[in-house]
Amino acid sequence: MSNPIYLALDLPRLDAATALAQKVKGHVGGLKLGLEFFCAHGHHGVHEIAKIGLPIFLDLKLHDIPNTVAAAMQAIHVLEPAIVTVHAAGGRAMLEDAKAAAGEHTKVVAVTVLTSLDDADLARQGIAGTAHDQALRLAELAQEAGLDGIVCSGHEVGAVHRQWKNGYFVVPGLRPADGASAADQKRIVTPRAARDAGASVLVIGRPISRAADPVAAARAIEATL
């Protein structure tokens, strides 16, 4: 992949999302469509964004019983996504069924620990150890289940890459080194640090989408890689 940046197009209006994607398409390698976008615009919205000509990452974070997740995966075949997310916490059977039901050219990656969570949040959920520990445990589970890779923060991607050499690693929660606001993210790194640690895909949203000049922001981030 020549450009690992996937722009998160989590905007409530389809016309605004399309316009933004058109503006920055020369400086990103793909487009991420999450729950906000998919719930608002469904299959139609995905088809419209796909017309821009960049790979589509459907960040749906599927998490249910194995049969339901497999059926959901089959339902999005027609959208031909390059990447789809499921939650690693759904268990090995769910992960295996998700991968088996995915399209031939779709990478299935498992979300480990959300970048909005830290060690204290995990402790409140009754999960022992640190976010780093949990991400590595779930990465091992995803690898055993035959998935293509995982989603993790830049803090864990280096360690996961060392134990899963050929894995496909999606890293969100990225902020440029120019002091951009962390907002609701707790475990953040710069795009360059994540890339150097082994990230395959860099998911970047607000630092581009909410910038005064999204094209300049995307170009500046691209230049650091």
C-alpha positions as CSV (number, residue, x, y, z in Angstrom):
1,M,0.0,0.0,0.0
2,S,1.5,3.3,-1.1
3,N,-0.5,5.4,1.3
4,P,-1.6,3.7,4.6
5,I,-3.9,6.6,5.7
6,Y,-7.6,5.7,5.8
7,L,-9.8,8.8,6.4
8,A,-12.6,8.2,8.9
9,L,-15.7,9.6,7.1
10,D,-18.0,9.5,10.2
11,L,-20.2,12.4,9.1
12,P,-24.0,12.5,9.5
13,R,-24.6,14.0,6.0
14,L,-23.7,12.0,2.9
15,D,-23.1,15.0,0.7
16,A,-20.6,16.4,3.2
17,A,-18.8,13.0,3.5
18,T,-18.6,12.7,-0.3
19,A,-17.3,16.2,-0.7
20,L,-14.6,15.7,1.9
21,A,-13.5,12.4,0.4
22,Q,-13.3,14.0,-3.1
23,K,-11.2,16.8,-1.7
24,V,-8.6,14.6,0.0
25,K,-8.6,11.5,-2.1
26,G,-5.2,12.3,-3.6
27,H,-3.6,12.2,-0.1
28,V,-5.3,9.2,1.5
29,G,-5.2,5.5,0.7
30,G,-8.7,4.5,1.7
31,L,-11.9,5.6,3.4
32,K,-13.3,4.3,6.7
33,L,-17.0,4.2,7.2
34,G,-18.1,3.5,10.8
35,L,-21.3,2.9,12.6
36,E,-22.5,6.6,12.5
37,F,-22.2,6.6,8.7
38,F,-23.6,3.1,8.1
39,C,-26.6,3.6,10.4
40,A,-27.4,6.9,8.7
41,H,-26.8,5.9,5.0
42,G,-26.7,2.1,4.8
43,H,-25.8,0.3,1.6
44,H,-26.7,3.3,-0.5
45,G,-24.2,5.5,1.3
46,V,-21.4,2.9,0.9
47,H,-22.1,2.6,-2.8
48,E,-21.9,6.3,-3.2
49,I,-18.6,6.7,-1.4
50,A,-17.2,3.7,-3.3
51,K,-17.7,5.7,-6.5
52,I,-14.7,7.9,-5.4
53,G,-12.5,4.9,-6.3
54,L,-10.7,4.3,-3.0
55,P,-10.8,1.1,-0.9
56,I,-13.6,1.0,1.7
57,F,-13.1,0.0,5.3
58,L,-16.4,-0.9,7.0
59,D,-15.7,-0.4,10.7
60,L,-18.9,-2.1,11.9
61,K,-17.3,-3.8,15.0
62,L,-19.7,-6.8,14.6
63,H,-20.2,-8.6,18.0
64,D,-22.9,-11.1,18.5
65,I,-23.5,-14.9,18.4
66,P,-21.5,-16.7,15.6
67,N,-24.5,-17.3,13.4
68,T,-25.7,-13.7,13.5
69,V,-22.2,-12.3,12.7
70,A,-21.8,-14.7,9.8
71,A,-25.1,-13.6,8.4
72,A,-24.3,-10.0,8.8
73,M,-21.0,-10.6,7.0
74,Q,-22.8,-12.3,4.1
75,A,-25.2,-9.3,3.9
76,I,-22.4,-6.9,3.1
77,H,-20.7,-9.1,0.4
78,V,-22.3,-6.9,-2.2
79,L,-20.5,-3.8,-0.8
80,E,-17.1,-5.5,-1.5
81,P,-15.3,-3.8,1.5
82,A,-11.5,-4.1,1.6
83,I,-11.6,-4.4,5.4
84,V,-14.3,-5.2,8.0
85,T,-14.1,-5.2,11.8
86,V,-15.5,-7.6,14.3
87,H,-14.9,-7.6,18.1
88,A,-12.3,-10.0,19.3
89,A,-14.3,-10.3,22.6
90,G,-17.0,-12.2,20.7
91,G,-14.8,-15.4,21.0
92,R,-13.1,-17.8,18.8
93,A,-16.2,-19.4,17.2
94,M,-17.6,-16.0,16.3
95,L,-14.2,-14.9,14.8
96,E,-13.9,-18.1,12.8
97,D,-17.4,-17.9,11.4
98,A,-16.9,-14.2,10.5
99,K,-13.8,-15.0,8.5
100,A,-15.5,-18.0,6.8
101,A,-18.5,-15.8,5.8
102,A,-16.4,-12.8,4.5
103,G,-15.8,-12.1,0.9
104,E,-12.7,-13.5,-0.8
105,H,-11.0,-10.1,-1.0
106,T,-12.2,-8.7,2.4
107,K,-9.7,-8.6,5.3
108,V,-11.4,-9.4,8.6
109,V,-9.7,-7.7,11.5
110,A,-10.6,-8.0,15.2
111,V,-11.0,-5.0,17.5
112,T,-8.9,-5.6,20.7
113,V,-9.1,-2.7,23.1
114,L,-10.8,0.5,22.0
115,T,-8.4,3.5,22.1
116,S,-11.0,5.4,24.2
117,L,-10.3,2.9,27.1
118,D,-7.4,2.7,29.5
119,D,-6.3,0.4,32.3
120,A,-8.8,1.9,34.8
121,D,-11.7,1.3,32.3
122,L,-10.7,-2.3,31.9
123,A,-10.5,-2.8,35.6
124,R,-14.0,-1.6,36.0
125,Q,-15.1,-4.2,33.5
126,G,-13.4,-6.9,35.6
127,I,-10.6,-7.4,33.1
128,A,-7.2,-8.2,34.7
129,G,-4.0,-6.6,33.6
130,T,-3.3,-3.6,31.4
131,A,-4.8,-2.6,28.1
132,H,-1.5,-3.7,26.6
133,D,-1.9,-7.2,28.1
134,Q,-5.5,-7.5,26.9
135,A,-4.6,-6.4,23.4
136,L,-2.0,-9.1,23.2
137,R,-4.3,-11.7,24.5
138,L,-7.0,-10.9,22.0
139,A,-4.5,-10.6,19.2
140,E,-3.4,-14.2,19.9
141,L,-7.0,-15.3,19.8
142,A,-7.6,-13.6,16.5
143,Q,-4.5,-15.1,15.0
144,E,-5.6,-18.6,16.2
145,A,-9.0,-18.0,14.7
146,G,-7.5,-17.4,11.3
147,L,-8.3,-13.7,11.0
148,D,-6.2,-11.3,8.9
149,G,-5.2,-9.0,11.7
150,I,-6.4,-6.8,14.5
151,V,-7.3,-3.2,15.5
152,C,-5.1,-1.9,18.3
153,S,-3.6,1.3,19.5
154,G,-0.2,2.5,18.5
155,H,1.0,1.6,22.0
156,E,0.5,-2.1,21.4
157,V,1.1,-2.5,17.7
158,G,4.9,-3.0,18.0
159,A,4.5,-5.9,20.5
160,V,1.7,-7.5,18.4
161,H,3.8,-7.2,15.3
162,R,6.7,-9.0,16.9
163,Q,4.4,-12.0,17.8
164,W,2.4,-12.0,14.5
165,K,4.9,-11.2,11.7
166,N,2.5,-11.3,8.8
167,G,-0.5,-9.8,10.6
168,Y,-2.5,-6.9,9.2
169,F,-2.7,-4.1,11.8
170,V,-5.1,-1.2,11.9
171,V,-4.3,1.6,14.2
172,P,-6.8,4.3,15.2
173,G,-6.5,7.0,17.8
174,L,-3.7,8.9,16.0
175,R,-2.9,12.5,16.4
176,P,-0.2,14.6,14.6
177,A,2.7,15.9,16.6
178,D,1.5,19.5,16.3
179,G,-0.6,19.3,19.5
180,A,-4.0,18.2,18.0
181,S,-6.6,17.6,20.7
182,A,-6.9,14.0,21.9
183,A,-10.7,14.5,22.4
184,D,-12.1,11.1,23.6
185,Q,-9.0,9.1,22.8
186,K,-6.8,8.0,25.7
187,R,-4.1,5.9,24.1
188,I,-2.7,8.0,21.2
189,V,0.5,8.1,19.2
190,T,1.6,10.0,16.1
191,P,0.9,8.5,12.6
192,R,4.6,8.1,12.0
193,A,5.2,6.3,15.3
194,A,2.4,3.8,14.6
195,R,3.7,3.2,11.0
196,D,7.3,2.7,12.3
197,A,6.0,0.2,14.9
198,G,4.3,-2.0,12.2
199,A,0.9,-0.5,11.5
200,S,-0.6,-1.5,8.1
201,V,-3.4,1.0,8.2
202,L,-3.5,4.4,9.9
203,V,-7.1,5.5,10.7
204,I,-7.3,9.3,10.9
205,G,-10.5,11.3,11.3
206,R,-10.9,14.5,13.1
207,P,-7.3,15.8,12.5
208,I,-8.3,15.9,8.8
209,S,-12.1,16.1,8.7
210,R,-12.3,19.0,11.2
211,A,-9.2,20.9,10.1
212,A,-9.7,24.4,8.6
213,D,-8.0,23.0,5.5
214,P,-8.6,19.3,5.3
215,V,-6.4,18.9,2.1
216,A,-3.4,20.7,3.8
217,A,-3.9,18.6,6.9
218,A,-4.0,15.3,5.0
219,R,-1.0,16.4,2.9
220,A,1.0,17.3,6.1
221,I,0.3,14.0,7.7
222,E,1.2,12.1,4.5
223,A,4.5,14.0,4.4
224,T,5.5,12.6,7.8
225,L,5.3,9.0,6.7
